[in-house]
Amino acid sequence: MFGDLFEEDFSFISNNHCGKGKKSKPRDSEPPAPRDFTNLSGIKNQGGTCYLNSLLQTLLFTPEFRGNALFSLGPEELGTLDDSSKPDAKVRIIPLQLQRLFAQLLLLDQQAASTTDLTESFGWNSNEEMRQHDVQELNRILFSALETSLVGTSGHDLINRLYHGIVVNQIVCKECKNISERQEDFLDLTVAVKGVAGLEEALWNMYVEEEYFENENLYRCGACDKLVEASKSAKLRKLPPFLTISLLRFNFDFEKCERYKETSCYTFPIQINLRPFCEQTEMDDSEYMYELFSVIIHKGGCYGGHYHVYIRDVDELGNWQLQEEEDRLIEDKALRDTENAKEVENPLAVLKGILSEEESKQIPVDQLGQKLLEKKGVSWNKKYRKQYGALRKYLQNHPQTFQFSPDENKVGLKEKHKLLFKSASQEQDFQRPPQKNDVHWNSEKKPTRLRDSSAGCHWFDLNDSKVQPIKEKDIEKQFQGKESAYMLFYRKSQLKRPPEARGNPRYQIPEHLLNEMNAANTELQKKRAECDSANHGIDLRLHLSSCYKFHNGALHPSLTWKENVVDLTIDRRKTLGDLRQSVFQKLESWEGDMILSIAKPLPAGLHLYQILDGDELTLDGIGLADGADIFVWNGKEVGGTKVMTGPDHEPVVINVLRLAEYNEGGKGQHFTESQHVFSCSTKLSDLRRALAPSGGIILKNGSGPDKEAKNWEVFLEGDMKETVKSVGLTDGCSVLILDSHDQSFVNVSSGNLTAFTYDISWLQVKNFCRTEDEEKHVKITATIETVMSDIKMKAIRELQLEEELANDSCLRPVSGNGKLLSPVPEDYTVKEAELKMGSLLGLCHGKAPTSTQLFLYFIVGSDQNTSPEMEIVVEETASVKE
């Protein structure tokens, strides 16, 4: 009948985070926002789940339901969520998901938890399935589902134990005094709103007033066996520890044939004595006293609206702070009128004044008490303890103003308060106090006060993801109107909480859930740090000179690259001086001068460029990029060897080819290849002297390594004054050294090679091992005699892949249409593999077949076009059956 009350009308809600008008979702990489100053978690609205959220928060803040009942059920009775996919495992999903949700609400540092897993455990996988429930029945549906899932466990009577009550209906015959009696069980009471002033009057009408059978409306008595006069009444026979009351706000107008919401004034007390409505009243008054602790509120009309809940924080788990006009006026007066401060000053202003004068950021709490005695001539205990409690407790109750050290032994002012207090005290120019009703939540610029009242009387408004503190008198606002109380929850006044539960969200939570939440919080902190680092931080790699040696023209690590690198993350807005300080802290054992140079890993090794200078400049200002390599050294030498720095001294890796032997009249098919490193400023005459000390000719491939390489050119005598850089020799370029007896192959006048040109060229290798680098390919120098295993190793190094890949990879020719052909055995030469120069090979996972194995394709199924093609390697001697 009232199913569409789940339809939310968001026009009633400002700043709502659910449903229509929803702000765009944060990126998946963004971690959820942490809890606000209340330290309580809201619940995300899935779209039409605000009533469920209000009900779940009420159950959470019913500590006897949460701890004594739900959390007392362990994995031995409920199973574990990890086993839910196992077919034979007995796993009770609903209580497990409820336990997990409650643990998240209590301990996970996020603004709001999700109920998706819980609603899925109920089988509510869509908004439609949620909305089909009559909203007033959802409480019973939830309890029924929970009861069913707990059958056979020690928690089978959980709901009955906490919420079950009995009403007895009696009819008394006026003639024979026979009493006809009928009992009714209840988990909640439904009371009328229309035409009733409040809850007590409604209960009086239901359980005190009698109905009479008389005149024409007589009652047939079973004992008398005739129509007689009689009286009918109902009484509460058994009271539950928790009394749930539903208010009949929604009615039907039969004249207009439409529904309407009853918005008239309907009062309900914070404390209620149920003795007048009970059958047996001989017990002590305390047995009948109940206290209100939750009010679920409906905002809107009968065809849509929104639900939120006012809840009393019984265990004082949240930070209850309100900005109140009276506090601001008291502090402003105390600041302005220091002459009369001893008479009227409040402790907040006094303590802030003392701490603002301190040079150090924080001082010991005991020292603060001593300074108060010295400056004001009165101790905390004598002047303030009676009204405000112990000094430490008072400081802890004002986290927006005071900041403790991690061990909580020292205290100081939060930075904003320090600045605000100093400017005010120096200028004696105070801002006017805010106007009345100008209430600020969680404002750091104005003083805050923790309500000084008895334990467990703090109320909060939990509105989906949003949690706010409220005053107890705000409940009166929900007596009438379009936003008014819809459901009331009372708890027996006799129910007392143990001292260890107060302010302790971990109380009674099972160990495995504590561990899960600790791990989740650690992960959240890590993600938030990563997010902040991504926004403002840059990651630097520090290379320490003590871990390097200089040889073959470049710096090389003594151990592996990873073992020589120290990672450092720093805010890009910090200065170079800050970076230097951070490096000093990282390297506590560093002695002597410290020079920071930009470094860059090149194929030859690590090379150094400009020295970072100007300690007052920001890292952004000097252009330090994320992922930069920084070399930490003395600026002169490494391991006793002077190091040349800068772009003019970049080391270049050159492939050097030589004829392995001289074949009279042959085509020079046997070559050796080696790699040599030269500075890019090296003159060709020095390069020739190093590579061909006994004289000879040097040729380079004119096409370069990235093009089809067919033409070789001779470096003439006039080129010898040029440098490696100026003639275009870069990393990976090849030169050919011909001794005097090989020069018959060269026409020196034209500078062209006349023979074996076709024998020296390149093969292309494309990476198929990692999908993200699939497009990357390199060209490898080869001759027809080069062995395939050598080509593979060169390709792995050129592609900058892990060398361990060599044990689990092979080279496969790629056909013109992109198909990977049979892997080439590693001991084959280019000639034996029948590869043409310039062919494209794929570097793939898997081992190549040996010379005694065959590589076969096969298809499972009859349709060659639709069945996937599969591969297998078999021994040549294997039978077809095998």
N, C-alpha and C positions, 0 to 999 in steps of 0.2 A: 504493500500500500504506500509506504513512504520510501520506496527504493531510490528515487532520484534525489533524495536529500544528500546523496554522495556527490551530486553534481555541484562543483564549486563555482560560486559567483565571485570572480576575482575583483570585481569593481569595488568590493568592500575593503579590499586590502591594499594598503600602500606598501611599496617596497617588498612585495612578496616574491619569493624565489621559486615558485612552482607554477605549472600550467601556463595559461595564456599570459602574454606579456613577459614571458621568461627571457632573461638575458641570455645571450649566446654562451654556450658552455665553454669553460676554460679548456685549453688544449689538454689532450690526454697526458702530455708530459708534465703538466702542472700538478703538483701534489695538492690535496685538499687543504683548505685554510685551517689554521690551528684554532683552538678554542679561544673565545674572547675572555674578558676579565671575570666573567661569572664562573669560569672553569667548568661549565656544564655543557653537554653536547645536545644539540637538537637532532631531529630526524628529517631526512630529505623527503619531500613530497613526490611520490611517484606519479601524481596526477590523480586526484580523487582519493587520496589516502590520509587526509588530514585528521579524520576522525580516528582511524586506526592509530596514527601517530600519538594522538592525545591519550588514547586508551593504553598504549604501550608505555608511555611515560608515566602514567598513573601506576601501572604495575611495577615499573622500575623503582618508583619512589614509595612502594610498599615494601619496606625492608624485610618483613616476615615472609612475603611471597618470594622476593628476590633471593634472599640468603638462606633462611631456615628451610625453605621448601625446594625451590628450583636448583640452587647451586649445591644442595646437599646430595643431589643425584649424580653419581659418578659414572665413568665410562663402563664400569663393570655391569651397570644396569641399563644404561642408554646406548652403549656401543660408541663408536666414533664416526665422525663425518668422513674420515679417510676410508672407512670400510663400506660406505654407502653404495659403492658400485659393485661390491662382491655379492654374488647371487644368494649365498647361504647365510650371509651375516644379518643378524637381528639389530637393526639400527633405527632408533626412534628419532626421526629427523626433526620433528616440530620442537620438542624440548631442547634438543641440541642447538638448533638455530636460534631459539629464544635465549638460551644461555650465552651463546656467542654474541648476539646483538647486545644483551645487557652488559657483557664484559666490554664491548666496544664503547657503549654509551658511558660507562664508568671510567674507563682507563685510556682509550685511544685518543691521542691529541689531535682531534679534528673537529671542525665546527658542527658537522652533522653526519650521522651514520645513515646507511642505506638499509631499507627493509626488504630489498629484492629477494634475497635468499630465503627470508622467513615467509614471505607471501607465496613464493614458489613451493615451499614445503607444505602450504595449505592447499596447493593446487590453484591458487589465484594468480594466473599468469597474464591476465590482461585487465584493463580498466573495467571492461564489461562484467567480468566475473566478480570484481569488487562491488560494482554498483548494483548488482542484482540482489545483494543482501539488504534487508530492511535495516536501516541504520540503528534502530533501537534494539535490534536483535544481535548486532555484531558482538557485543559483550558475551552473550550466551554462546554464540557460534565459536568464538575464540576459546572459551572455557571448555565447551564440548569437545572440540578438536584436541585440546590439550589433555583432557581426561582420557579420551580414547587412546591417545598415543602412550599414556602412562600405565595402562592396564598391565598388571603383572609385575609392577615395580613398587618400591617402598613409597613412591609418590602417587600411588593410585588414588588416594583420598585427598590430594593436595587442595583441590578446589573446594570440596565439601568441608574440609577442616577449617578453611579460612573464610568462606563466603556462605556456607549453607545455614539457613535458618528455617524455622517452622512457624506457620500461622495456623491457629485452630479456629474453626467456625462452629458455633454452637447454636442450637435451637432448643429453648426451654418451654415445655408444655405448662400452661397456667393451671391446668386442672390436676394432673398427676405428678407434676414437677419432673417428668422424665426429660433427660438431656440427650439430644441427638448430636453427635459430634463427628466432625470431618477435618482431618489434618491436611495441610498443603505445604509442600517444600518450596523454598524460594532461594534463588541466588541473588536476586535483586527485587526491590519493591517499586511498583509503578504507582505514582500518586498524581491526583488531579491538580491542575493549575487554574482552570476556568472557575471563576466565582469563589476562589479561595484566597485568603490574605497571605498565607505562607505555609511552610512545611508543618509546623506544629498543629495548625488548624486542620490541615489535610489528614494528618495522622489521627487527630482527635475524631474526625468524622469517620475514619476507617475502623478504629480500634477502641473507641470509647462509646460513641453513640450507638444506641440499640434500634433495631427496626422491629416494628410490631405487626403481628398478624391479628386483625380484628375486623368487626363488622362483616362486610362481604368478602373480605380477603382473609380467610381462615386457613389454618394449617392442619393437615391430617396427621394426627399423632399415631405412631405405630403401637404404642402401649395401650392407649385408650381405644384405638381403632375407630376414631371419629374425627370430624373437623372441630378444631378447638382454637382458642386464642393462644398465642405464643409470642415469644420475643427472640430475635435473632441478633447475634453479636459475633465479633471476631477479636482475637487477641494474639499478640506475639507470644508464642510458647517458648521458642529457643532463639536466642540472639547470637549471630555470628561475630567473630572478632572484627570483621570488616563489613560494614553495611553499605550496600550500593543502592542508590535511589534514582530512578528515572522520572523526569518531570514531563507530564503530558502537555508539551508546548504546542503540538500540532493537532488540530481538530478539523472536523468536516462540518460545513454549514449546509444543512439539508435543504434550506429554503433557496439558497443561491447555488446549490450543487457545486460547491468548490471548497478546496482546502484553505485553511488560514493558520497563521501562527499567532498564538496567544502571547501578547506582549505586555499584559498588565503586570502590576507590581506583585512580586511573589518573594517574600522574605524567607531566609533560612539562617539559623544561628551557627556561630563558630563552635559552640558547645551545646549539646542537647542531652536532656535526661529522658530516657525512654521508659522509666518506671510506669507512668500512667497508661502506657499502651501494652503492657505485658500482663500475662495471665497470673504469674506468681510474682508477688512484690515483697516477699518477706526478707529478701537478701539486702545487703548493705547498698547504699546509694551508688557507691563506686562501680558496682556491677552493671549499672544502667547508663553510666556516663560515656558519651561518645564525643570525639573531636573531629571537626571537618579537616580533611587534608588534601582534597582534590575537587576541583569544579571544572567540568568540561563545558565549554561555552560554544553556543551556536550563534554565528553572525550572519544575518541575511533573512530571507523569507522562506516560505514553505516549499518553494520550487528550486531552491539552490542557496548556497551560502558557503561558509567556511567554519571550520572548528579549530579552536585552540584550547589550552588548558591552564588553569591556575593550580599550582601544586605547592604544598608546604614541604619544605626540605627537612624532613624529620631527622636525618642523620647529619645535617649541616655539611653536605658535600660541596655546595657551591659557595662562591664569594658573593655575599649580599651587600651591595653598596648602592646608596642613593645620593644624588646631589640634592641637597635640601637648602632652601633659602635661608633658614635660620643659621646653618653652619657658615655660609658665606658671609652673612652679616656679622656674626661673632668674630670670624677671623679678620675681616676688613677693619672692624673696630679695634681689634687687638693690635693690628699692624699700624694703624693711624695714631693710636693714643698710647704710646709706650709708657708715658708717665704713670698712667693708671693701670698699666698692664697687670700688676700683681693682683688687682681686684677682679679683672674681667677676662684676662687673656685665656685662650683655650690652648691645650698642650700642643696641638698641631702647629700653631704659629711659633710657639716657644722652641720646639724641637727643630723646626725648619730654620729658625733664626740662628741657632747654635751651629747646625751642620753647614749652613751657607757660609759661615765665617771660617770653616776649617780649610786649610790649604790642601791636605790630603783628601782624596776622593771619599774614603771610608775610614771610620774609627770604630774601635771595639764598643759593643753595646754597654758594657760596664763603665767605660770611660765617658760615654754620653751621659749616663746618670750622674757621674761625678761632676761633669761640666755644668749640668743643670743646677746642682747644689752650689757650685762656685759662683755662677752668674746670677742666679735668682735668690740665693740664700735659703732655698727650701728643697727638700728631697722629693723625688717622684712619689714614693710610698706615702709620705705625709700629706701631700697636696692633691695628688691625682688618682692614686690607686683605688680608693673607694668608689669613685665614679667611673673610671676608665679601665680598671684592671691593671695587671702587671705591665711594666714598660715594654718588654720584648713582645708580649701579646699585642699591645697597642700598635707597635711598629709593624707587626705582621698583618694587622687588620687594615693597614693603609698601603697596600702594594703599589698603588698608583703614585704615591709620593716618595716612599722610602725603598731603597734597594739594598738587599742583603748580599754579602759575599757568598760564594758556593757553600762554605762550611757554616754559614749563618752566625758567625761570631762577630762580624763587622757589619756596620750599616752606614749608608750615605744617602744623599738626596739624589733622586733621578735628575738627569741633566736639565730637562725643561723646567723643573721646579727651581733648580739652582739659579738658572738665568733669570727666571721670572721674579724670584725673591730678591735677588741682588738689584735688579733694575728698579724694583718698587721701593726698596729701602734706601737706595741712593737718591732717587728723584722725589720721593715723598709725593708721588703723583699717581694716586690709585684710580683704577677704572671704577666707574659706578657699578654697584651690584646689579646683576641681571634682574629684569622685571619679574613680577610674580608669575607663577606657572611656567616660567622658562626653565624647564627641567632638562638637564644634560646627563646622558648616560655615559659612564666610562670616560669622563673628561679629565685629562691630566692637568689642565691649567687651573682648575678650581678645587678647593679642598673637598675631601670625601670623608664620610663618617660611617663606621660600621654600627649598625643598629645595636644599641646596648639593651638587650632584652633576654628573656629566658631561652634556653636551648631549644632548637627545633622550631622556632616561630617565624622563620624567614620564608617568604613566599616568592615564587617565580612565575612568570608568564612564559610558557613554552609553546611557541607558535611555529610549528614545523622546524626549520633550520635555525630560527631566531630564538634566543633566550634572554629575558630581561627580568631584573628584580622588580618587585612591586611591594606596596604596603598592604598590610592586612585589611585596612579600611577600603582599599580599592575593590574588594569583593562585593561591597554594597552596590557598586556600579552595575553589577550583573543581575540585580533583582528584577529589572524590567527593561523593555525596549527591544529593538531589532537585534541587538547584541545582548544576549542574556543566558543565564545558567540553563544547562540542558540535562546534566547528570551530576549527582552529588556523591561523594565518597567519604564515609566517616570511619574512624578507627576507635576502638575501645580505649578510653583514657588510661585504663590499667596497664596497657601494653607499654612497657618501658624498654629503652634501648641500652645495651651494655656500653660502658664508657669507651671501650676499644673500638666501637663502631663509629663514634663521633668523628666526623671529618676524615674518615678512612675509606676511600672508595675500593680499596683492595680487600676489605673485610669479607671473609667467607668465600671469596672467589677461588675455585679449584686451581691447583698448581699448574695444570696443563694450559688453562686459559690465561693465567698470569704470564706464563712463558710466551704464549702466542702473542699477547698484547705487547709485552716487552719487545719482542722481535719486530712486531708491526710498527711500534713507535720508533725503534732504531732505524727501520727502513724509511719511515716518514721523514725523520730528521735528515737522513742521508739524501733523500730526494729533494727536500727543501734546500739543503746546502748546495746540491748540484744545480738546482734551479737558480739560486742566488748567484752561484758561480758562473752559470751560463749567461746571466744578465749582466753581471759586473766583473766577473773574475776572468783571468786568463791563466792558462796552464803553461808553465815553463819547464823545460828540461835542463837541469844543471849538470854539466860535465866537469868533473874535478880533475885538475891537471895531474894530481898524484896517481890517478888511475889510468893515465895515458902515457904512451911513448911515441916519439916522432921518428918515423923511418919511412923510406920510399916516398918521400915528398908530402906526407900527410900524417895526421894524428890517428893513432890506432889504440883501442882499449886494451888494457892488460888482460881483462876478463871478457865476458860477453857484453854486448851493448847494454842490455837491461841492467846488469849488475853495476855498471859504471854510471848510470843515470840516477839523479835524485829529482823526484817530481816536486814541484812547488806551485801552489795556486795562490794568486795574489790579486787584489782589486786593482783594476786598470787605472783607477783614479788616484792611486797612491803614487808617491814620488820614487825616483830612482834611489834616493837615500833610504826610503822605507824598504825597497827591494834589497839593498845592500845589507840592511839590518836583519832582514828575514833570512838572508843567506848565511850571515854570521851565526844566527840562532840555530839554523839547520846544521851548520858545520861547526860544532862547538870546539873541535880540536884545531881549527885553522889558526895558523900563526903567520905573522908578517903582512906585507901588502896584499891587497885583494883587488885585482883588476877583473872586470866583467866584460867579456867580448862576445859579440854576436858570432855564432858558429853555424855551420851548415854541413850536414852529412853529404858528401859527394861520393861517386863510385870509388874514388881513390882512397877515401877516408874522411875524417873530420877536418874542415878548413876554417880558419878564423878570419873575420872581417873587422869592422870598426869597433873600437873600444867605446863602451857606454860611458858618457860623461855628462855632468850637470845634475848633481844630487837633488836640486830643488825642482827639477822638471818632472812632470807626471809621466807615467809609463805610456799613457795615451799620446802625450805630447811628443815623446821621442820615437813614436811609431812602433812600439814593441807589440808584436802581433801574438795572438793566441797560438800556442804550440811552438813558440820560438825556442831555439837551442842557445843556451848561454854557457860559455866556457869560463871557468873560474881558475885564474892563474896569477902569476906575479907580473905578467905583461912583458916578460923577456924571453924566458926559456922554459922548456919542458924536459925534465929528466936530464938536464945538462946540455941540451941541444937548443940552439937558437931557432926560433920559429918565425918564418916570414908570413906576414898577414896581408889581407886586402885582396881585391879582385885581380890585381896584377900578378899575383902569385898563386892563383888557383891551380891545383894539380889536375892533370888530364890523363886519363887512362887510354893508352893506345895499344891496339892489337898489332903485333909484329909478326909478319909471315916470312919464312925463309925456305929455300929449297933444301930438303933433307939430304938429297944426294944428287950427283950430276949424272944424267943418262945421256949418253952420246946419241944425238938424233932423236931423243925421246921428247915427250910433251910435258915433262916436268910435273908428273902427277903426285909426287911425294913431297909433302910440306910439313913443317912444324909451325906451331903458333904459340906465342907467349905474350904476356901482358906486361907493359912497362909504364911507369908513371913519370911524367915530366911537368914542370911548372909551365903555365901557358906563356910565360915570358922567356922560356928557353929558346935560344937561337937554333936554327936548323943545323948550323955547323957544329954546335955542341951536341945536338941530337945524333948527327951522323957519327961524330967521334965516339959517342957512347955505344951506338948500335953496330957500327961497322968500322972498328978501329984500324983495320988493315986496308981500308979503302973499299969503295963499292958505290952502287947507285941506290937511291931511295925513291920509291914510287908510292903515290897515294891514289886511292880510287877517286876519280873526279866526280862521280855521281853522289858521293857521300853515303852514309849508312842508311838513310831513310828512303833511298830511291833504288830503282833497278840498277844494280851495280855491274857494269860491263867494261867500263873504260878505266884504264890505269894511266896515270901521268907521271913522268919523271920530274923530280925536283932538280932543276939545273943549278949550275954553279952560282948564278946570280941570285938564286933564292936563299942562299945559305945565310945571308944577313937578316932574313925575315925571322919572325918568332913563330912558335907553334900556333899562337892565337891568330896572328895576322894571315897565315896561309890556310886557316879554316879547319885545323885539326881539333876536333872536340872529342869528348868521351865516347869511346866505342869505335872511333875511326880506325881504319887499318892502313898500315904501310907495309910495303914489300921491300925487303933488303936483298939485293943481288950482288954477290961477290964478283970479282973480276972475271972469273971463269964462266959466270952465268950471263955475262953481258951480251953474248951473241944473240940472246933472245930480244934485245932491245935495239930499236932504231933511234940512236941518241939524237940525231939531228931533228927528227920529228917529235921525239919525246914519247913515242907510243910503244907499247908492248906488242911484239909480233907473234908471240906464241903463248900457249896454255891460258889464254885469256878466259876461255870458257870454263876452265877448271877452278877458278877462284871466284866465288860469288857469295850470295846470301840465301839462307833459308828463312822464311818467316815462321814464327811460333806464336800462337794465340792461346791465351789462358782460358781453359774450360773448367778449372778446378774450383774457382770461387766465382759465384754468379755476379757479384758486384763489380768484378774486374774483367768480366767476360769480353768486353770490347778491346781490352788492352792487348797489344801484341808488340813483339820486338823482332828485329832482324839479326840473325846470327851469321857471322863469317864462317864459311865452310868450303872445303874442297871435296872432290869425289872420294877422297880417302878418309875424310873425317868420320869418326865412329859416332853412332847415334847417341850413346850414353854421354859423350862429351857435349853434344849439342843440347841435350836435355839439361845438363848441369849449368851450362852457360845461360840458357833460357830462364831457369829458376832464379839465378843470381840477377839477371837483367830485369826480371819482373819483380824483384825484391820480395820473393816468397821465402817461406821457411825452408831451410835446406833439408829438414827431415822429410819433406815431401818427396824427395828423390826415391825413397824406399817404396812409395805407394803411388807412382805415377808412370805414365808412358806417353810416347808420342804417336799420334794417329794422323795420317794424311787427311786433308779435308777436300772433298770433291768439289767440282764447280757449282753444284746445287747446295753446298753446305753440309752434306752428309759426312759423318765421321767414318772413315774406312778402317780396315783391320790395323791394329797396333803394329809398329815396326820393332822387330827384335833388337835389343839394346846393343848386341855385339856386331850388328851389321854396319858396314860403311854406307855412305850416301850412294855409292855406285851399286853395292849389293842390294840396297833397298829400292833401287830403280827410281830414285827421286830426281826430278828435274830441278835445276837451280832456279830459285825464286818460288819454289813450291810452298804452300801453306800447310803447316802442321799444327795440330791441336794438342796442348798439354792437358791430359785427362787423368782422372783417378783410375787406379787399377794397375796391375802388373802386365807388362808386355809378354807375349808368348815367347818361349825359348825356341831354339832352332829345331827342337824335337816335338813341338806342339803346334796344333792348328787352332785358328780363330774362326769360329763359325757363327753365322746368323741363323735364327730359327723363329718360326711363328707358331703359336698355339691357337688352334681353331681352323676353320675351313675358309674363312673370308680373308684373302690376302690384303684387301684394302682397309678393312676395319680393325683387324687384329694387330696388336702392337708387336713390333719386331724386337726380339730379344737376342742376347749374345752369350756365347759360352766358349771357354778355352778347354781343349781336350788333347791328350797325348795322341801322336800319330798312330800308335799301336793299339789304341782303344777300339773295342768292337762297337758295332752299331747299337747293339743292345745296351752296352754300358753307357 
